[in-house]
Amino acid sequence: MANILKFFGVDRVMLLYETVKQYGGVKACLYKMYITDSLKPGKLMGTDEFGNTYYENPSYFFGRDRWVVYVPHFALEYDASQVPAEWYGWLHHKTDLLPHCDPSRPKYKWMAQHIENLSGTPGQYVPYSTTRPKIQAWVPPSNKNILKCP
């Protein structure tokens, strides 16, 4: 019976139904397609301190079976520097242990909190330049230096 359903593609329809159900309806699926360009069904593995959620689906190819869904307030302005180091290791298969289950992960008082890379954004610190520009701007001549015709 299962082979007949698979032959006619009913299993794909059921997978689509489960994916739409997991994301919370058709409207939520369309929004997720707009933001991430894909709909992947997967198991929620955890959430970091910034609100990013991490998923896994072992039926996908190795290297594409783990992914992150960024916090919605980033909209289309998300990038990979918003993933903390402990989750980066899990996403890239450096470890199979989740960050909250890893006993070897050190946590010291002197360790800095993760911040995203702000290069190219208005929040980036731009220091005052103390060097002279190599090219000087052209200044038009004043009116008193122009000769008048008789």
Z-matrix of the N, CA and C atoms (Angstrom, degrees):
N
C 1 1.455
C 2 1.533 1 110.96
N 3 1.357 2 115.18 1 -41.38
C 4 1.461 3 119.19 2 -178.94
C 5 1.518 4 111.41 3 -64.88
N 6 1.347 5 117.22 4 -33.87
C 7 1.461 6 120.60 5 179.08
C 8 1.519 7 111.24 6 -67.20
N 9 1.329 8 117.15 7 -34.92
C 10 1.464 9 120.88 8 179.11
C 11 1.525 10 109.92 9 -67.94
N 12 1.347 11 116.31 10 -42.22
C 13 1.466 12 119.79 11 178.07
C 14 1.520 13 110.86 12 -63.94
N 15 1.327 14 115.73 13 -38.31
C 16 1.460 15 119.72 14 178.94
C 17 1.527 16 110.61 15 -69.79
N 18 1.314 17 117.13 16 -37.21
C 19 1.466 18 121.50 17 179.86
C 20 1.524 19 110.90 18 -62.52
N 21 1.308 20 117.58 19 -41.24
C 22 1.456 21 121.21 20 -178.74
C 23 1.531 22 113.00 21 -86.77
N 24 1.311 23 119.21 22 -1.97
C 25 1.459 24 122.53 23 176.15
C 26 1.508 25 115.13 24 82.92
N 27 1.318 26 117.14 25 16.22
C 28 1.458 27 120.51 26 -179.79
C 29 1.532 28 110.33 27 -68.06
N 30 1.329 29 116.80 28 -30.70
C 31 1.464 30 119.60 29 178.47
C 32 1.528 31 111.09 30 -63.68
N 33 1.336 32 118.02 31 -33.04
C 34 1.470 33 121.47 32 177.26
C 35 1.520 34 111.31 33 -69.67
N 36 1.307 35 116.52 34 -37.00
C 37 1.463 36 120.56 35 177.49
C 38 1.527 37 109.53 36 -65.93
N 39 1.324 38 116.71 37 -40.53
C 40 1.466 39 120.65 38 178.07
C 41 1.532 40 110.55 39 -65.43
N 42 1.340 41 117.67 40 -38.10
C 43 1.460 42 121.26 41 176.99
C 44 1.532 43 110.70 42 -64.63
N 45 1.325 44 116.88 43 -40.59
C 46 1.461 45 120.80 44 176.43
C 47 1.526 46 110.41 45 -63.12
N 48 1.321 47 117.01 46 -42.67
C 49 1.464 48 121.25 47 178.30
C 50 1.524 49 110.96 48 -61.29
N 51 1.333 50 117.96 49 -44.48
C 52 1.471 51 122.16 50 179.43
C 53 1.533 52 110.87 51 -65.16
N 54 1.328 53 117.44 52 -37.14
C 55 1.466 54 120.83 53 178.70
C 56 1.523 55 111.04 54 -66.35
N 57 1.326 56 116.83 55 -45.52
C 58 1.470 57 120.90 56 178.41
C 59 1.521 58 109.80 57 -62.50
N 60 1.314 59 117.08 58 -39.57
C 61 1.468 60 121.76 59 178.48
C 62 1.532 61 111.05 60 -65.56
N 63 1.339 62 116.92 61 -40.36
C 64 1.469 63 121.10 62 -179.72
C 65 1.527 64 111.33 63 -64.84
N 66 1.315 65 117.75 64 -39.35
C 67 1.459 66 120.81 65 -178.11
C 68 1.520 67 113.63 66 -81.22
N 69 1.322 68 118.12 67 -12.00
C 70 1.455 69 120.01 68 174.43
C 71 1.507 70 115.20 69 99.84
N 72 1.322 71 118.18 70 24.82
C 73 1.450 72 120.89 71 175.54
C 74 1.519 73 113.06 72 117.25
N 75 1.311 74 114.33 73 174.30
C 76 1.463 75 120.95 74 -176.17
C 77 1.527 76 111.15 75 -68.01
N 78 1.338 77 117.37 76 -41.48
C 79 1.461 78 121.12 77 -179.52
C 80 1.530 79 111.37 78 -62.01
N 81 1.329 80 116.14 79 -43.07
C 82 1.470 81 120.19 80 178.19
C 83 1.524 82 111.06 81 -66.84
N 84 1.320 83 117.66 82 -35.27
C 85 1.463 84 120.92 83 177.22
C 86 1.525 85 111.45 84 -65.83
N 87 1.323 86 117.29 85 -41.62
C 88 1.456 87 120.08 86 178.36
C 89 1.529 88 111.34 87 -65.57
N 90 1.336 89 116.86 88 -38.04
C 91 1.466 90 120.23 89 176.57
C 92 1.526 91 110.66 90 -64.57
N 93 1.328 92 116.86 91 -43.94
C 94 1.470 93 120.82 92 179.49
C 95 1.525 94 110.63 93 -64.85
N 96 1.327 95 117.54 94 -36.83
C 97 1.465 96 120.46 95 176.54
C 98 1.529 97 110.80 96 -65.26
N 99 1.328 98 117.76 97 -36.55
C 100 1.460 99 121.86 98 177.74
C 101 1.523 100 111.15 99 -66.34
N 102 1.323 101 116.49 100 -41.80
C 103 1.471 102 120.71 101 -176.82
C 104 1.523 103 112.04 102 -76.00
N 105 1.334 104 118.25 103 -49.13
C 106 1.468 105 120.99 104 -170.80
C 107 1.519 106 114.85 105 -109.76
N 108 1.318 107 119.36 106 -6.01
C 109 1.465 108 124.40 107 -179.09
C 110 1.521 109 114.13 108 64.32
N 111 1.321 110 118.10 109 16.45
C 112 1.462 111 119.79 110 177.54
C 113 1.523 112 110.35 111 -157.54
N 114 1.306 113 114.55 112 156.14
C 115 1.462 114 121.97 113 172.46
C 116 1.516 115 106.87 114 -123.63
N 117 1.301 116 116.51 115 112.58
C 118 1.452 117 120.54 116 -179.88
C 119 1.522 118 108.89 117 -119.85
N 120 1.308 119 117.98 118 123.41
C 121 1.456 120 118.28 119 172.42
C 122 1.526 121 109.12 120 -77.63
N 123 1.303 122 117.43 121 136.21
C 124 1.452 123 120.62 122 -179.73
C 125 1.510 124 112.02 123 -162.21
N 126 1.313 125 114.09 124 169.16
C 127 1.461 126 121.06 125 -179.93
C 128 1.523 127 108.84 126 -91.42
N 129 1.329 128 116.59 127 130.27
C 130 1.462 129 121.34 128 177.25
C 131 1.517 130 108.87 129 -69.02
N 132 1.342 131 116.15 130 121.31
C 133 1.461 132 120.77 131 -177.46
C 134 1.523 133 112.46 132 -99.43
N 135 1.322 134 117.57 133 -25.80
C 136 1.455 135 119.46 134 179.13
C 137 1.506 136 112.62 135 167.91
N 138 1.323 137 114.32 136 176.25
C 139 1.461 138 122.83 137 -179.94
C 140 1.519 139 107.91 138 -133.87
N 141 1.339 140 117.27 139 139.35
C 142 1.463 141 119.73 140 177.50
C 143 1.526 142 110.60 141 -89.76
N 144 1.331 143 116.40 142 -178.95
C 145 1.467 144 120.67 143 -176.06
C 146 1.526 145 113.08 144 -69.89
N 147 1.327 146 117.97 145 -12.99
C 148 1.461 147 121.44 146 179.82
C 149 1.527 148 112.53 147 -95.60
N 150 1.331 149 117.42 148 -9.18
C 151 1.450 150 121.71 149 178.51
C 152 1.516 151 114.55 150 102.32
N 153 1.332 152 118.54 151 -1.78
C 154 1.457 153 121.13 152 176.28
C 155 1.526 154 109.04 153 -68.54
N 156 1.325 155 117.13 154 140.44
C 157 1.457 156 120.90 155 -179.58
C 158 1.526 157 109.20 156 -110.59
N 159 1.334 158 116.05 157 145.98
C 160 1.452 159 122.97 158 -174.26
C 161 1.520 160 109.09 159 -120.98
N 162 1.349 161 115.56 160 133.89
C 163 1.452 162 121.90 161 -174.88
C 164 1.518 163 110.31 162 -126.28
N 165 1.345 164 114.46 163 159.29
C 166 1.459 165 120.66 164 176.91
C 167 1.517 166 109.14 165 -144.01
N 168 1.341 167 115.79 166 140.58
C 169 1.454 168 122.64 167 173.74
C 170 1.521 169 107.09 168 -142.29
N 171 1.341 170 118.63 169 102.47
C 172 1.466 171 120.90 170 -175.62
C 173 1.530 172 114.73 171 -66.36
N 174 1.328 173 119.16 172 -9.13
C 175 1.464 174 119.85 173 179.15
C 176 1.531 175 112.23 174 -77.72
N 177 1.324 176 118.19 175 -10.86
C 178 1.461 177 121.48 176 175.66
C 179 1.523 178 109.98 177 -85.05
N 180 1.343 179 115.44 178 168.02
C 181 1.459 180 120.67 179 178.14
C 182 1.525 181 110.66 180 -61.37
N 183 1.334 182 115.82 181 151.80
C 184 1.456 183 121.62 182 175.57
C 185 1.524 184 108.72 183 -62.07
N 186 1.324 185 116.70 184 130.53
C 187 1.458 186 121.78 185 -177.04
C 188 1.517 187 111.72 186 99.40
N 189 1.320 188 117.21 187 -20.09
C 190 1.457 189 121.42 188 176.34
C 191 1.521 190 111.46 189 -118.57
N 192 1.308 191 115.43 190 7.62
C 193 1.459 192 119.66 191 -175.49
C 194 1.522 193 113.45 192 -90.62
N 195 1.320 194 118.32 193 -5.95
C 196 1.469 195 122.86 194 176.19
C 197 1.519 196 108.37 195 -127.01
N 198 1.332 197 116.11 196 138.45
C 199 1.456 198 119.52 197 -179.07
C 200 1.513 199 110.55 198 -152.35
N 201 1.322 200 114.28 199 166.04
C 202 1.458 201 121.94 200 -179.44
C 203 1.525 202 108.46 201 -118.31
N 204 1.323 203 115.28 202 141.77
C 205 1.467 204 121.74 203 172.20
C 206 1.522 205 105.71 204 -113.98
N 207 1.324 206 116.49 205 116.29
C 208 1.460 207 121.58 206 -174.34
C 209 1.524 208 111.52 207 -74.89
N 210 1.303 209 115.52 208 161.64
C 211 1.453 210 122.25 209 -179.87
C 212 1.535 211 108.79 210 -60.37
N 213 1.339 212 118.38 211 138.41
C 214 1.472 213 119.98 212 -176.05
C 215 1.526 214 114.72 213 -61.45
N 216 1.335 215 119.72 214 -23.69
C 217 1.470 216 118.41 215 -177.75
C 218 1.527 217 112.40 216 -71.25
N 219 1.332 218 118.72 217 -11.94
C 220 1.456 219 120.95 218 174.33
C 221 1.527 220 111.20 219 -77.01
N 222 1.337 221 117.18 220 -22.18
C 223 1.467 222 124.51 221 -177.55
C 224 1.530 223 109.15 222 52.55
N 225 1.322 224 118.36 223 -117.07
C 226 1.463 225 121.15 224 -179.64
C 227 1.521 226 112.18 225 -96.58
N 228 1.310 227 118.66 226 6.11
C 229 1.468 228 122.73 227 -177.14
C 230 1.533 229 111.14 228 -101.41
N 231 1.313 230 117.96 229 46.07
C 232 1.458 231 120.98 230 178.28
C 233 1.522 232 109.48 231 -103.93
N 234 1.323 233 116.61 232 152.93
C 235 1.459 234 121.51 233 173.92
C 236 1.523 235 109.52 234 -150.18
N 237 1.313 236 115.95 235 172.03
C 238 1.461 237 121.62 236 -172.74
C 239 1.525 238 113.06 237 -69.08
N 240 1.320 239 118.96 238 -18.59
C 241 1.464 240 119.61 239 179.86
C 242 1.525 241 112.17 240 -73.31
N 243 1.319 242 118.01 241 -5.02
C 244 1.452 243 121.51 242 177.94
C 245 1.526 244 111.75 243 -87.34
N 246 1.336 245 117.61 244 1.27
C 247 1.461 246 122.44 245 177.48
C 248 1.523 247 108.20 246 -95.57
N 249 1.343 248 118.97 247 123.40
C 250 1.469 249 121.00 248 177.89
C 251 1.535 250 111.86 249 -65.25
N 252 1.319 251 116.32 250 159.74
C 253 1.463 252 121.91 251 -174.38
C 254 1.523 253 112.85 252 -61.10
N 255 1.330 254 117.64 253 -38.71
C 256 1.464 255 118.67 254 -177.67
C 257 1.531 256 111.60 255 -66.74
N 258 1.317 257 117.65 256 -35.00
C 259 1.461 258 120.28 257 176.76
C 260 1.523 259 110.97 258 -79.19
N 261 1.319 260 118.28 259 -28.14
C 262 1.461 261 121.51 260 176.04
C 263 1.525 262 109.93 261 -59.09
N 264 1.328 263 116.58 262 -43.77
C 265 1.460 264 120.85 263 178.66
C 266 1.517 265 112.31 264 -60.88
N 267 1.314 266 116.83 265 -40.04
C 268 1.462 267 119.94 266 179.53
C 269 1.530 268 110.51 267 -71.19
N 270 1.334 269 118.24 268 -41.71
C 271 1.465 270 121.59 269 -179.29
C 272 1.525 271 112.33 270 -60.76
N 273 1.322 272 116.90 271 -36.15
C 274 1.454 273 121.78 272 -175.01
C 275 1.521 274 112.87 273 -99.61
N 276 1.326 275 116.99 274 19.65
C 277 1.457 276 123.88 275 174.58
C 278 1.523 277 112.95 276 59.49
N 279 1.325 278 118.15 277 28.65
C 280 1.459 279 120.29 278 172.89
C 281 1.523 280 109.42 279 -74.36
N 282 1.320 281 115.46 280 -26.79
C 283 1.456 282 122.38 281 175.43
C 284 1.519 283 108.52 282 -147.94
N 285 1.323 284 114.80 283 151.35
C 286 1.462 285 119.08 284 175.78
C 287 1.524 286 111.27 285 -98.56
N 288 1.329 287 116.39 286 -3.83
C 289 1.457 288 120.47 287 178.47
C 290 1.525 289 109.62 288 -84.31
N 291 1.299 290 116.07 289 134.52
C 292 1.465 291 120.13 290 174.82
C 293 1.522 292 109.50 291 -69.69
N 294 1.325 293 119.06 292 151.14
C 295 1.462 294 121.12 293 -176.30
C 296 1.524 295 114.56 294 -56.35
N 297 1.313 296 117.97 295 -36.64
C 298 1.461 297 119.06 296 -179.63
C 299 1.528 298 112.06 297 -79.68
N 300 1.344 299 118.57 298 -8.13
C 301 1.464 300 122.22 299 178.54
C 302 1.522 301 112.78 300 -107.85
N 303 1.322 302 118.55 301 -1.69
C 304 1.461 303 122.66 302 -175.24
C 305 1.522 304 110.39 303 -87.08
N 306 1.342 305 118.51 304 109.93
C 307 1.464 306 119.82 305 -178.86
C 308 1.527 307 113.27 306 -75.65
N 309 1.339 308 118.36 307 -19.74
C 310 1.462 309 120.98 308 -177.86
C 311 1.523 310 112.89 309 -85.25
N 312 1.329 311 117.86 310 -5.58
C 313 1.466 312 120.37 311 -178.55
C 314 1.526 313 109.75 312 -76.11
N 315 1.333 314 117.14 313 116.59
C 316 1.465 315 118.48 314 -178.66
C 317 1.521 316 111.88 315 -75.38
N 318 1.309 317 115.72 316 148.57
C 319 1.464 318 121.79 317 176.55
C 320 1.530 319 106.92 318 -137.95
N 321 1.315 320 116.76 319 100.01
C 322 1.455 321 121.93 320 -178.66
C 323 1.524 322 110.16 321 -110.87
N 324 1.322 323 116.26 322 158.96
C 325 1.470 324 120.87 323 179.63
C 326 1.526 325 112.05 324 -64.84
N 327 1.331 326 116.50 325 -32.59
C 328 1.456 327 120.01 326 -174.42
C 329 1.529 328 113.13 327 -81.19
N 330 1.328 329 118.29 328 -5.68
C 331 1.467 330 120.91 329 -179.37
C 332 1.530 331 109.86 330 -74.76
N 333 1.321 332 116.43 331 132.71
C 334 1.464 333 121.72 332 -178.14
C 335 1.527 334 110.68 333 -76.91
N 336 1.318 335 115.50 334 150.65
C 337 1.460 336 120.85 335 175.10
C 338 1.529 337 109.01 336 -72.31
N 339 1.315 338 116.14 337 151.75
C 340 1.461 339 121.08 338 179.64
C 341 1.530 340 110.17 339 -71.36
N 342 1.329 341 116.45 340 133.80
C 343 1.463 342 122.00 341 171.60
C 344 1.524 343 107.52 342 -129.38
N 345 1.316 344 115.83 343 147.79
C 346 1.457 345 119.32 344 -179.07
C 347 1.527 346 111.03 345 -76.60
N 348 1.311 347 116.45 346 160.90
C 349 1.455 348 122.41 347 177.92
C 350 1.516 349 108.49 348 -78.02
N 351 1.312 350 117.36 349 120.79
C 352 1.456 351 121.80 350 -176.17
C 353 1.532 352 113.30 351 -98.78
N 354 1.333 353 117.85 352 13.81
C 355 1.466 354 120.69 353 -179.61
C 356 1.523 355 110.95 354 -58.39
N 357 1.304 356 116.08 355 131.69
C 358 1.451 357 121.82 356 178.21
C 359 1.516 358 114.62 357 79.98
N 360 1.312 359 117.57 358 9.47
C 361 1.465 360 120.76 359 178.97
C 362 1.521 361 109.27 360 -112.95
N 363 1.333 362 118.05 361 162.54
C 364 1.468 363 119.94 362 178.11
C 365 1.533 364 112.83 363 -64.26
N 366 1.312 365 117.98 364 -20.31
C 367 1.460 366 120.21 365 -179.89
C 368 1.521 367 114.20 366 -80.39
N 369 1.315 368 117.89 367 -2.40
C 370 1.453 369 121.44 368 -178.16
C 371 1.529 370 110.58 369 -76.18
N 372 1.314 371 117.30 370 141.55
C 373 1.454 372 122.51 371 176.62
C 374 1.524 373 108.98 372 -76.39
N 375 1.317 374 116.51 373 124.24
C 376 1.460 375 121.82 374 177.59
C 377 1.520 376 107.21 375 -115.53
N 378 1.322 377 118.62 376 112.78
C 379 1.464 378 120.22 377 -177.50
C 380 1.522 379 112.21 378 -71.65
N 381 1.328 380 115.49 379 157.37
C 382 1.458 381 122.51 380 176.74
C 383 1.521 382 108.55 381 -70.69
N 384 1.311 383 116.90 382 133.34
C 385 1.453 384 121.28 383 -179.09
C 386 1.525 385 110.04 384 -84.94
N 387 1.338 386 117.66 385 130.14
C 388 1.461 387 122.09 386 179.03
C 389 1.523 388 112.08 387 -104.13
N 390 1.312 389 118.03 388 1.66
C 391 1.461 390 120.45 389 -179.67
C 392 1.516 391 110.23 390 -94.91
N 393 1.338 392 115.37 391 148.25
C 394 1.447 393 121.14 392 177.81
C 395 1.521 394 110.18 393 -74.57
N 396 1.325 395 119.29 394 143.30
C 397 1.460 396 119.32 395 176.26
C 398 1.520 397 110.84 396 -67.63
N 399 1.314 398 117.74 397 146.04
C 400 1.464 399 122.13 398 -178.72
C 401 1.523 400 111.79 399 -76.60
N 402 1.300 401 117.37 400 -24.05
C 403 1.463 402 121.56 401 -178.82
C 404 1.522 403 107.67 402 -116.38
N 405 1.330 404 115.98 403 127.98
C 406 1.452 405 121.05 404 178.75
C 407 1.523 406 109.50 405 -91.83
N 408 1.287 407 116.59 406 143.34
C 409 1.462 408 121.05 407 179.27
C 410 1.526 409 110.15 408 -73.06
N 411 1.329 410 116.60 409 146.71
C 412 1.457 411 122.02 410 179.54
C 413 1.520 412 108.73 411 -77.70
N 414 1.330 413 116.12 412 133.91
C 415 1.462 414 122.26 413 177.97
C 416 1.517 415 106.88 414 -112.68
N 417 1.332 416 119.30 415 122.23
C 418 1.471 417 120.35 416 -178.09
C 419 1.524 418 110.60 417 -68.34
N 420 1.333 419 116.65 418 151.47
C 421 1.476 420 119.31 419 179.93
C 422 1.532 421 110.61 420 -67.32
N 423 1.329 422 115.01 421 152.45
C 424 1.468 423 118.88 422 179.61
C 425 1.531 424 109.90 423 -79.62
N 426 1.329 425 117.76 424 165.41
C 427 1.472 426 123.38 425 -175.88
C 428 1.525 427 112.67 426 -68.29
N 429 1.307 428 120.67 427 -29.31
C 430 1.458 429 121.78 428 -175.92
C 431 1.527 430 112.31 429 -72.99
N 432 1.306 431 118.00 430 -18.52
C 433 1.474 432 120.48 431 179.85
C 434 1.519 433 112.85 432 -89.62
N 435 1.319 434 117.51 433 -6.01
C 436 1.455 435 120.44 434 -178.74
C 437 1.532 436 108.91 435 -84.81
N 438 1.325 437 116.75 436 130.31
C 439 1.477 438 121.82 437 178.53
C 440 1.503 439 110.45 438 -75.34
N 441 1.309 440 116.17 439 139.30
C 442 1.469 441 120.46 440 178.86
C 443 1.515 442 108.62 441 -103.25
N 444 1.284 443 117.55 442 143.24
C 445 1.463 444 122.84 443 179.13
C 446 1.545 445 109.05 444 -79.54
N 447 1.391 446 117.36 445 142.45
C 448 1.479 447 119.67 446 179.56
C 449 1.487 448 114.39 447 -70.70
